[in-house]
Amino acid sequence: MTKNYSFIRADIAQISAYTPPAGGEINHSLDHLDTNESPYDLPTSIKGKLAWLYQQQMETNRYPDGSHLVIKKAIAQYVNQSANLDGEISHQNISVGNGSDELIRSVLIATCLGGEGSILVANPTFSMYAILARTLGIPVINVQRLNTDFSLDLVAASKAIEQTKNPPVRVVFLVHPNSPTGNCLTTAELDWLRNLSEDILVVIDEAYFEFSQTSLVTELVKHPNWLIFRTFSKAFRLASHRVGYAIANPDIIAVLEKIRLPYNLPGFSYIAALLALQQRDLLLNSVEETLQEREKLWQVLSQCSDLQVCPSQANFLYLRLKNASAEQLAQITQDLKTQGTLIRHTGGGLRITIGTPAENARTLERFEKIGLLG
Ligand SMILES: Cc1ncc(COP(=O)(O)O)c(C=O)c1O
């Protein structure tokens, strides 16, 4: 048992350390369909270019560019292009983090730390908002999503905001499309967000934007209290480099810039993300295949009477099993692992990342073997 030192905050004892699925170890004999990464490594040509840049241009004895100016400009250009904007987003609207996880923490520090605010999350959702909030002693208000379409229960959410006084809700975190359920924000949810008090920061996490191709970036101008997260960890195939970014009005960005560590983005990750943006047509080529594969998998799984398969706008599918207990779901996850496929048991269901065509074919074979298809 761990010793409790009196100089450590008492509430930390109640928190478990984040354990990466599968212990974080990459076992190449398994299909890793549990963390929503791209199944494709960078193409060799791009890795070669990166290696060349590392060898010829990077000075490892020097700190990386702590201003992030070049990468912010490149991100702004990508954001504008992908939303058909005419340069409305500039480098002043961008802050870059060591993964979006770092930016989540910066947002929490900027808004709620020191008993100033609570956060509201819509469960099931990405777990890091609540995990990071708890490490900072920030209260988390959990509102359930509706079982019908996994949209937020807006009546319950409004009530929770109204009733949470000490400290009040300062941030609402929503994912568009949500993980693990795969659904985008509905018109009703969007209207609700548009009408929220400007005293509340609305965080819209678009980690899966490249798959959904739906973004709220064009609305940022109208809503100074909105902030969007994106990441290079999914469609851009750079999970190992840890690069995420926030898009918001320059005042909010300036606050995040105050909070981040001066050299939060390692030099190698910086050049990798920059190169990925320059080569985006090549890298994002695989998105189309992922969407086709998702459709194929969906078609097969949704034929099964015991499975409720949710329509997904992202690079994963979410299933619920009729009348299955948490123990049964854990057992299925374990059985699939024994067969060689890692999936995620979360939020009362199973989340399966779309892999390569070969991995997806094996997923179906293994579902059949353990008696889930039928
Ligand atoms: C909704 C969402 N946001 C953020 C992340 C993490 O992004 P990053 O790798 O940039 O920290 C994930 C990863 O699974 C995610 O699902």
The ligand as an ORCA input file, in Angstrom:
! r2SCAN-3c Opt
* xyz 0 1
  C     -12.374     13.808    -27.513
  C     -10.898     13.696    -27.384
  N     -10.189     14.798    -27.124
  C      -8.856     14.741    -26.989
  C      -8.176     13.544    -27.107
  C      -6.703     13.486    -26.863
  O      -6.016     14.275    -27.726
  P      -4.448     14.446    -27.554
  O      -3.808     13.181    -28.032
  O      -4.169     15.605    -28.450
  O      -4.143     14.742    -26.121
  C      -8.879     12.375    -27.372
  C      -8.160     11.099    -27.461
  O      -8.670     10.026    -27.499
  C     -10.270     12.450    -27.508
  O     -11.014     11.372    -27.742
*
